[in-house]
Amino acid sequence: MDYRPLPADRTEQFQEYLHYAFSLEDGPQAEFDWEVADQPGEPRALFDGDRMVCVCRHYWFRTRLRGRRFEMPGLSAVASPPEHRRRGHVARLLAESLAEYRERGDVLTALWAFEDAFYERQGWATANKWIRHECDSDALAWARDDPRAGGEFRPVDADDHERLARVLRAADEGYELDIERTEKWWRKRIFDSWRGEPYAYGWESPDGDLRGYVVYRVEEGDDGKRLLVTELAAADHAARVNCLRFLANHDSQVERVVLRGPPDTDLLDLSPDPAAIDTEVETGPMVRFVDVPTAVEALEYPDAPDGKFTLAVSDPLADWNDATFQVAVEDGRATCEQVADAGAVDTDATTGVGALSQLYVGYHSVADAERLAGLEVRTPAAREALSAMFPEREVFLREGF
């Protein structure tokens, strides 16, 4: 098997693989209205001789975690045609991708799964949850009478990306794994996605400052027209209320409004009739370690006590992670080294790479990882160290890719 960048003469085949994987219901396409090279990221392919058996795309994101900024590759567009499936090709593609990330020095990678169970078996685990609200459009009418209602709504587009980015940074300030969007990402993925060009409006406060925005589209459903919010970002509470007021003002055009966002239930608390809002919790993107020692050594641990513990990690794809490590913390910094003779060492903690990744980003506390994700901690000292190193955080990786 040969893993390499997509050759220039295979771009149409790449498009066909993605179309079959993600738009099968549309039938075969004679041509495509998008170019591979125009999209963010870099495509890769796995070859068996001259046969291209599966493909993917890598996005080179920059993210924030526990006070550090670093690159976090996003893995996307994983596709294999039916004639090459059930032969382990996708797992090989994932393993080769991890090896490429490791060579780059990356510590963490993320993806959106077509099937969570498949990627869990490969070592990925949920990074954060989403809340999905759906309601009749008039269920948001209360926002018109809110004392914070005011300001102006104005159309926005990709040329406003710098102003919109400031709003987004303020909206995501309290969350781990926010992504630094590039201008190309704003243009190609927010304002010109594969679903077509959306509507977008910004809200300016009475002093003329852009403080919130809504990106949305309208589709026909069985129960009438639905306004689907693909992104709502608000720099503060007043901006959020006014963005909701903007949606309420569509009650003469659409029957239903659908919003997806961070895992909070503020909308239910704000609404005078929370029963009128159907709310669901959904799993979001998944993360996993690229390289355990590099990841552990990348952060600072100011609250962790000095000491050592051993950690056995199981990893189904990356053999360099499937090992026992000694973690030593001193003066807020950590070293993580593989134990040469693991059989001769009493292990203080054991974990799968997915559970450890969740602990690292803050999705689980140590107690929750023990209860829900298979982490096993055998000594009080190891539990104290892990809890101090990786306290729980609010995580929200909002990018769709």
N, C-alpha and C positions, 0 to 999 in steps of 0.2 A: 504494500500500500504506500502511496505517495501523497503527502499532504503539502499543499503549496498555494500561493496566491492564485486567484482565478486567472487563467490565460485570457488574453484579449479576444481570441477566437471562440470562447465559450460563453460570452455574455448572454447571448440569446438562449442558450441552454440553461443558464443560471435563472433567467427570467421564467422560463417554462417550469423549472423545478419549483420555484416559489409560488407561481400561479397554481400549480397542481396541489401544492401542500396547503395553501391558505385561501384559495378562491375556486375550489373545485366546482362549486355550484354554478359558476359563470360559464362553464364549458371551455373547450379549447379556444385559444386566441391566435389569430393570424399575425398580429403585431401588438406591441405594447406601447403605452403612452408615457413611459418613463425610461430613463437611461440609467444603467448600473453605475456609471462613473459620476453621474450628477448627484447621487445620494450620499449622505454622510457615511463614514466608515469604510472598511476594506473587506472585500469578499475573499473567502478561502474555499478550497475544494479538496476532496479526497478522491484519489484516482486508484483504480485497479487496472494497471496497464494503461490503455488509452481510454478506458471507460470512467466517466465521472460518476461516482456512486452516491455522493452527497455533498452538500454545500452549507456554508454559513457566512455570516458577516460579523466583523468585530468593530465595535465603536470604542474610541479611545476617550472615555469620559474622565473628568476630574471631579472628585467628590470630597466631602468633608466628613471626618469621623473623629470624635473625641479630641477636638482641637487641632487635628492635623488635616492638611490637604494632600491628596495624592491621587494618582491615576488609578481608575478602576475600570477595566475593560467590560463592556457590555456585549454579551454573546446573543446573537439574534439570527433570524432567517435560516434556522436549521431545517433543512429539507432534503428528502431522499425520494426518488420516484418509486412507484410500487414494485418495479422489477428488481430493485436492489434492497428492499427492506427485509427485516428479520435475519440479517446476517452479521449484526454487530458493527456495521459501518458507522452509525451515528455515535455509538460509544467511542469508537476509535477516533472519530473527528473531534469529539469533546476532549479526549485525552491529549490529542495533538495540540488542540487550542490551549489547554492548560500549560503544556510544555512551552509553547510560544510565549504565553504570558509570563511564565517563570523566567525565561531567558531575558525578558524585558525588565525584570525586577518587580513585577506587580505582586500585590499581596492578596487581593480580593477581586472577585468577578461576580457579575450579576446577570440575570436573564429573566424573561417572562416565559413561563412554561406552557406548552400546549397541553401537557398532562403532568400535573404535579408529581404523581407517583413515579413516573419514569425518571424524572430528574432527581427525586429523592434517592432513588437507587443509585444514582451517579454521584451523590454527595452534596447536592444543593439542598437548601432549606429556606423556608419562608423568611423574608426580611421584614415585611410589615403587612398589615392588613389595610383594607380600604373600607369606607362606608359608602353605601349606595342608597340615596334617598330618591323616592319617586312619589309624586303627588299631583293632584289637579292643580292647574296653574293658579286658580283663585285661592289655594291654600297658602300662598305666599303674600296675599293682599295686605296682611298686617304690616309688612315692611313699609308700605306707603305712609302709614300713620306713625311710624317710629319717630321719636324726637330727633334722631340723627339723620333723617331723610333730608336730602338737599344736594347741592352740587349739580354737575352736568355730566351727561353721557355723550361720548363722542366715538365715532368709528376709529379703530386702530388697525394697523397692518404691519407687515414685516419690517417696514422702514422705521417703525417705532420700537424696535427690539431693545434698544438700550434703556428706554424709559420703562418698558415692560419688565426687563430683567431686574431693575431696581425694586419694582413691586414684588416680583417673585422671590427675590432674596429676603425681603422683609417678611413675606408670608411664610417662608420655610426656615426662618432663623432658628427656631427652637427644635428643628428636626435634624437627625443624623442622616447622612447619605444624600443630601441635596446635590444636584448636578450643576456644574458651571456650563450653561448653554453657550454654544458658539453662535455666531450670526447664521451660519449655514444650517444649524439645527433649527433655529427659529423659522427660517425661510422654508426649509424642506420638510420639517416634521410637525411644526405647529400650524403654519399657514398654508401648507401645500401638501397635506398628508395623502396617503393612498386612497383615502375616502373622498378626496376632493377638497376644494377650498372652503373653509368654514366662514361663518360670520364671526366678527370680533368687535367688541365695544369696551372702551375704558371708562372708568368713573373718575372725574376730577372733583376734588374737594372745593368748597366755596372760594378758597384762595388760589385755585387753578392748578393745584398739584395733583398729578396722576397717582391715585392711591389704590386702585383696583381695576380688574378687567375680567371679562367673560369671553371665552371662545366656545362656540356652539354650532350645531347644525340642527335641522328639522327633518324628520322623516315621517312617513305615513305608516301608522300601525293599525292593528285590528280595532283599537278603541279610539281612533282618530289620530290627529297629528301630535307628535311628541317632540319637544325641544330637548335635545341631548347636549348637556354641558360637557365638553371635553376638557375644559380647564377653567377654574374659577380661582383667582388669586387676589387676596386682599391684604394690604399692608397693616390694617388695624380693624377694629370692630366696626367702626362707622363705614368703612369701605365695604366690608362684608354685607352689612345691612343694605347698603345701597345697591350692591350687585344683586342681591335677592329682590330688591324692589324693581330693578330692571327686568328680571325674569317675570315677576308678577305682572308687569305691564304688557305681557304677551297673551294675557288671558282671552283676548278676543280672537287670537289666531291659532292657539294650540290648546289641546285638551289636557296634556300631561307635561310635566317637567321632570327630567331625570338629572341628578347631580351625583358625581363621584368625587370623593376627596379623602382627606386624612381621617384616621379612625377616631373621630370625636362625635358626640351626639348633641352639640350645641344647638343645632337646628330644631331638635325636639324640644329643648328647653325654651327657645325663643318663640316657638309657635304657640298661639293660644289654643290650638286644637292638634296636639301631637298625634292623635289617633288618625288624623287625615293624611299622615305621611307614612308611607311604607318604607321601612328601613331594613337593610340587609348588611351583614358583615361579609366581606369577601377577602380571600387571600390575595396577596399582591405578588410582587417580584420575588425572586429567590436569589440567595447569595451563597458563595462557598469560598473557602480559602484557596489560593493558588499555591502558596508555600507557607507552611506553618511557622518555621523559625523566622523567616523574613517578616511575617505578619506580627508575631509576638514582639519582635525587636523594634518594630516601626513606631510603636506608641510609647508614651511616657506614663508612668504609674505613680503619681505623687502621693496617693493615699495607701499604697500597698506596703505592707511590712517587709523588711529585709528577710530573705530566707530562700529555701530551695524546695522544690517538689518535682516529682516525676509524673509525666502525663503520657498515657498510651493512646494513640490516635489510630482509628481505622479509616482507610480511604480506598474506595473501590476502583478509582481511576488513576490516582497519582501515587506511585509507589514510594516517592520521596517523602510523602506525608504519612504513609502507612508504617508507623514506627513508634518507638517510645522515646520521649524527649525529657531532658532535665531542664527545668525552668528555674533560673536564679534571678532574684530581684535584689537590687542594691541601689540605694539612693534614688529611687524612682525610675530606674532603667532596668531592663530585663535582658538576659541572654537566654537563648533557647538552642540547645545542642542535642543531637541525636545520641542516644545511649548505645554504645557499641555492642554490649552483651545484655540485651533486654531481659533475657531469661533469668539472669542472676540478680535482677533488681526487683524489689517490692514496689509495685506501682501505686502511687498515691491517688490517681484519678484515671478513669478511662472514658473515652468519648468517641463518637463518630465525628467525621470532619464537618458534617452539616450542623450538628448541635454546637460544636465549638465555634463555627462561623456565626451562628445566632447569638451566642454569648459575646463574641467579639464586637458585633455591631450594636449590641444592646437590646435586641429583640426579646431575649429571655434574661432573667436574673439567674444566678446559680441555682437557687431553690426551684425555680420553674423549669430550668433545664433538667434538673434531676427528676422532677415529677413528670415532665411531658416529653422530653427529648432524648432520654437514654443516657444522660451524663451520670456517671457513678463516681462519687468522691468518697474516699475511704479514710481520710485523716482530717481532723479538725484544722490543722495548719494549712492543708491544701485548700480546704473550703474557705478559710479566711483570706488566703492569698487570692484565689480566683474571684471571690466576691469583691475584694478591694480593687483588683485590676480591671474587672469588667462589670461595673454596676449597670443596672438596667437603664435604658435611654428611650426617648421618643424617636422612633425611626419612621421616615416616610420618603421613599424613593418614588417620586411621582412620574418619572419619565416612562413613556411607552416606547418600546423598541423591539 
